[in-house]
Amino acid sequence: MSTATMTLGMRLDACLNQLQDLSSTQLYGIIVALTVSLCWMLLGTGGPELQDMPHNPEIKKPKSSTAKQPRWHLFKYINVLATILLVGSVVQFATGFDYYYERSLLSHFLLGWSLLLCYFFGFFG
């Protein structure tokens, strides 16, 4: 297969292989920078668009019950799935630590844990 027809998965694999060549300090710095930037993006900056909003102590409720409502039940399922993924990956890593350490797969777990923690901090703020 030529490099012109690389798929997204192949590119991600190449990036992950390059991460294994980095020192642990560089890897932790990248993970912290990605985590902070993702949290900042998810949580917002509190910029001028929030400061210019008039303060109205009265909260207006929808006038009709047919107004479009968010599907909050989906967030419950997503939270359960994210919790299962986090706990399952920690247990999997703890039970096979020697195997993962020898294969240098720690970066894969750290990346997954960072993304899940970003989700939790972003959602539960």
Secondary structure, 3 states (H helix, E strand, C coil): CCHHHCCHHHHHHHHHHHHCCCCHHHHHHHHHHHHHHHHHHHHCCCCHHHHCCCCCCCCCCCCCCCCCCCCHHHHHHHHHHHHHHHHHHHHHHHHCHHHHHHCCCHHHHHHHHHHHHHHHHHHHC
